């Protein structure tokens, strides 16, 4: 059974991410935990009363969401968690607990990771958790997972197990996998660099690392009917070395498709 953590604040953004998660794994048995982070600015005397109201409201809303989702799915077991304050820390800690295979979150609109890179909850979670995270643009609806692009630079991965989420998704959907290599130093032997992916018969594409990498990557995604973009986040707090200095967690990437960030 695949276990997924979906943060939910009952916005269209989070509800769309939930729908994406169920659609992405519609052929698998799922356990989805909906985590809602509540909290309010108030005095100590008011806190207990306000917390009670917030919890009851959240419980009612979550029950409604689950009821609606259960009417459309038969392969999902839903669980819930209500936690107080500090959304980034709470969600990240749950991701690090080892109890979940994946976190699925939403971003606002087709600007993709703009909110992520500008310090939103999703961006904070990506920065702190070791769990793989899929970030879903608000207007994106799952249709298929025919094409997956894994964008890389010259960084050597230190833990091959980090690539397991890509392998599982591509295998489950029988997707075409393209490893897209950006570098100013010329092509490298990607078979040797990523041996755990070679059984998927990936297509290798090299592009020069000059210019606006954001634009190059976005154009490539749109021109190649990409359904999911995968990025590797290193311990140096950047999305792979080739993004260092141009695309970090504080900058904007305009992605029209969901992005899965995996951690090395």
C-alpha positions in Angstrom: 0.0 0.0 0.0 1.3 3.4 -0.9 1.1 6.0 1.9 0.8 9.6 1.0 0.6 12.8 3.1 -1.5 15.6 1.8 -1.6 18.9 3.7 -5.0 20.4 3.4 -6.3 23.9 4.3 -9.6 23.4 2.3 -8.5 25.8 -0.4 -8.9 25.0 -4.1 -5.1 24.6 -4.2 -5.0 21.9 -1.6 -8.1 20.1 -2.8 -6.7 20.0 -6.3 -3.5 18.4 -4.9 -5.6 15.8 -3.2 -7.5 15.0 -6.4 -4.2 14.8 -8.2 -2.8 12.3 -5.7 -5.8 10.0 -6.0 -5.7 10.2 -9.8 -2.0 9.6 -10.0 -2.3 6.3 -8.0 -5.8 5.3 -9.1 -4.6 1.8 -9.9 -2.9 1.2 -6.6 -4.1 0.7 -3.0 -3.6 4.0 -1.2 -3.6 5.3 2.3 -3.9 9.1 2.3 -3.4 11.1 5.5 -4.9 14.5 5.4 -3.0 16.8 7.7 -4.5 20.1 8.7 -2.5 22.7 10.6 -4.7 25.0 12.7 -3.7 28.0 14.8 -4.7 31.5 15.7 -3.2 34.6 17.2 -4.8 35.0 20.6 -4.2 35.5 24.3 -3.6 32.5 26.6 -7.1 32.9 28.1 -8.7 32.8 24.7 -6.5 30.1 23.2 -8.3 27.0 24.6 -11.7 28.2 23.5 -10.5 29.2 20.0 -8.6 26.0 19.5 -11.7 24.0 20.3 -13.7 25.9 17.7 -10.9 25.6 15.1 -10.6 21.8 15.7 -14.4 21.3 15.4 -14.5 23.3 12.2 -11.6 21.4 10.8 -13.1 18.0 11.7 -16.3 18.9 10.0 -14.6 20.1 6.9 -12.3 17.1 6.7 -15.3 14.8 7.1 -17.0 16.5 4.2 -13.9 16.2 2.0 -13.4 12.5 2.8 -17.1 11.8 2.2 -16.9 13.4 -1.3 -13.6 11.6 -2.1 -14.9 8.2 -1.0 -17.9 8.6 -3.3 -15.4 8.8 -6.2 -12.8 6.3 -5.2 -12.7 2.7 -4.0 -8.9 2.2 -3.6 -8.2 4.8 -0.9 -8.2 4.6 2.9 -8.3 8.0 4.4 -6.8 9.1 7.7 -6.6 12.5 9.3 -4.2 14.5 11.5 -4.9 17.8 13.1 -1.7 19.6 14.4 -1.3 23.1 15.8 0.8 25.9 14.4 4.1 25.9 12.5 2.9 24.3 9.3 6.3 23.8 7.7 7.8 22.1 10.8 4.8 19.9 11.4 4.5 18.7 7.8 8.2 18.3 7.5 8.5 16.2 10.7 5.7 14.0 9.5 7.5 13.5 6.2 10.7 12.6 8.0 8.9 10.1 10.2 9.3 7.4 7.6 5.6 6.7 7.6 4.9 8.2 4.2 6.2 7.4 0.7 5.4 10.9 -0.6 4.0 14.3 0.2 1.7 15.9 -2.3 1.1 19.7 -2.0 -0.4 22.4 -4.2 0.8 25.8 -5.4 -1.2 28.8 -6.5 -1.9 28.9 -10.2 0.2 28.0 -13.2 3.2 30.0 -12.0 4.2 26.6 -10.6 7.0 26.9 -8.1 7.0 30.7 -7.8 5.3 30.4 -4.4 7.6 27.4 -3.5 10.8 29.3 -4.2 9.5 32.4 -2.5 9.1 30.8 0.9 5.6 29.4 1.0 4.7 26.4 3.1 5.4 24.1 0.2 8.8 25.8 -0.3 9.6 25.5 3.4 8.6 21.8 3.4 10.9 21.1 0.4 13.7 22.8 2.3 13.3 20.9 5.5 11.9 17.4 4.8 13.8 14.4 3.4 10.7 12.9 1.9 9.9 13.3 -1.8 7.5 16.1 -2.5 5.2 16.5 -5.5 4.0 20.1 -6.0 0.9 20.5 -8.1 -0.1 23.8 -9.9 -3.7 24.8 -9.0 -5.1 24.5 -12.5 -3.4 21.2 -13.4 -5.6 18.2 -13.9 -4.1 14.7 -14.1 -4.6 13.0 -17.5 -1.8 10.5 -17.7 1.9 10.0 -16.8 3.1 9.2 -20.3 6.3 11.4 -20.1 8.5 12.1 -17.1 11.6 14.4 -17.4 14.4 14.2 -14.8 16.4 17.3 -15.1 20.0 17.0 -13.9 23.3 18.8 -13.9 26.8 17.4 -13.2 26.1 16.6 -9.6 27.0 13.0 -8.6 24.2 11.5 -6.6 25.4 10.1 -3.3 22.5 7.7 -2.6 21.0 5.7 -5.5 18.0 5.0 -3.3 17.0 8.7 -3.7 15.9 7.8 -7.2 13.5 5.1 -6.1 10.4 7.4 -6.3 11.1 8.1 -9.9 11.6 4.5 -10.7 8.4 3.5 -9.0 6.3 6.1 -10.7 7.8 5.4 -14.2 7.4 1.6 -13.7 3.8 1.8 -12.5 2.7 4.0 -15.3 5.0 2.6 -18.0 6.1 6.1 -18.7 8.7 7.3 -21.0 11.6 8.7 -19.0 13.9 11.4 -20.3 17.0 12.3 -18.4 17.7 15.9 -19.4 21.3 17.0 -18.7 22.3 20.6 -18.5 26.0 21.4 -18.5 28.6 23.7 -19.9 31.1 20.9 -19.8 29.5 18.7 -22.4 27.7 15.4 -22.2 28.4 12.8 -19.6 27.8 9.0 -19.4 24.3 9.2 -17.8 24.0 5.4 -17.8 27.0 5.2 -15.5 25.8 8.2 -13.5 22.3 6.8 -12.8 22.6 3.0 -13.0 19.4 2.4 -11.0 17.4 4.0 -13.8 18.9 2.1 -16.8 16.4 -0.7 -16.7 13.7 1.9 -17.6 15.5 2.5 -20.9 15.6 6.3 -20.5 16.2 8.7 -23.3 19.2 10.9 -22.7 19.3 14.5 -23.8 22.1 17.0 -23.3 21.7 20.8 -23.4 24.3 23.5 -22.9 24.1 25.1 -19.5 24.4 28.6 -20.8 21.6 31.3 -20.7 18.4 31.3 -18.8 18.0 27.7 -17.5 14.5 28.5 -16.3 13.4 29.4 -19.8 15.2 26.5 -21.5 13.7 24.0 -19.1 10.2 25.4 -19.4 10.4 25.4 -23.2 11.6 21.8 -23.2 8.7 20.7 -21.0 6.1 22.3 -23.1 7.6 21.2 -26.4 7.9 17.6 -25.3 4.4 17.0 -23.7 5.9 16.4 -20.3 3.5 15.2 -17.5 5.9 15.4 -14.6 9.3 17.2 -14.0 11.6 15.7 -11.4 14.4 17.7 -9.7 17.1 16.5 -7.3 17.7 18.6 -4.2 21.2 18.4 -2.7 22.3 19.0 0.8 23.7 22.3 -0.4 20.1 23.7 -0.4 19.9 24.0 -4.1 18.1 22.1 -6.8 21.1 20.3 -8.2 24.4 22.0 -8.9 23.4 23.2 -12.4 20.7 25.4 -10.8 23.1 26.9 -8.3 23.2 30.6 -8.7 20.3 30.7 -11.1 17.5 28.6 -9.6 17.6 28.2 -5.9 14.8 27.9 -3.4 14.5 31.7 -3.4 13.9 32.1 -7.1 11.2 31.5 -9.5 10.6 28.6 -11.9 7.5 28.8 -14.1 6.4 25.2 -14.4 3.1 24.3 -16.1 3.3 20.7 -14.8 3.7 19.1 -11.4 7.2 18.9 -10.1 8.6 16.1 -7.9 11.5 17.1 -5.8 13.6 14.2 -4.5 16.4 14.5 -1.9 19.9 13.2 -2.0 
